[in-house]
Amino acid sequence: MTKKIIWLITLLLTLNFTFAQNSETDFKQANALYKNGSYQEASELYEKIIASNEISSELFFNLGNCYYKLNKVGPAIYNYEQALVLNPSNEDASNNLIFAKRLALDRIEEVPKSVLEKFNKNYISKISFNGWAVVSIFLSFLAAILFILYYFSLHSTKKRLFFTTSLLSFLLLIIALSITYHQYNKNTNTIEAIVFTDEVSVQNEPTKNGEEAFIIHEGTKVVVLDEVDDWKKIRLADGKIGWLKSKNIRVLNVF
């Protein structure tokens, strides 16, 4: 029995190593194809890697570049957005997303944000909830070490120093944990998607005979609020709400 378990573990490790090696080879080949201007072939290889679940921010960024070169607005914006989901601080993806959005037909102005919302978008959201989790772990260790130093210190000056710094670390830890929880809830509860159809009629109800509320085009980013059969209720950045067929959008994945 033990030998069988060891054999299975060895087999799984070998297969994982083989898949990783194959993905790395495909990634290098896709990069070479992109440099030679073979954007369609490169995009197919990048998609193949993603299908094998070997994903990264750089992979989605490169795929977005392929679709941008092929003038496919929806897929380009989708993959730049996906790159930013994995790494919010990916400046290349953020910059290229701006250029890709200029190709989209819709010009939707966002609802004015409060000072706190702007601060969250410009600073706090630049780090993923996984990043904030790492910060929280670091602060917990730091606070614990400083408290131990305070407890065992014999000099009053050092005790005051270690007590103050440990208290500050604990406060920062509470803030970091709050941000981590907020970011996690936001990522898991907010479903965003990109329109993949050239032109979509958004209706005021999820029925075939519903009245048209407004029209949106390929590349527009929406927030999915609800789902009924093959209809999805969506909200635009300017606050407009309506229903469209699920086939017209592609939901951004949260990894």
Secondary structure, DSSP 8 states (H G I E B T S, - for coil): -HHHHHHHHHHHHHHHHHHHHHHHHHHHHHHHHHHTT-HHHHHHHHHHHHHTT---HHHHHHHHHHHHHTT-HHHHHHHHHHHHHH-TT-HHHHHHHHHHHTTSS---------HHHHHHHHTGGGS-HHHHHHHHHHHHHHHHHHHHHHHH--SHHHHHHHHHHHHHHHHHHHHHHHHHHHHHHHHHH-EEEEE-SSEEEEESSSSTT--EEEEEETT-EEEEEEEETTEEEEE-TTS-EEEEEGGGEEE----
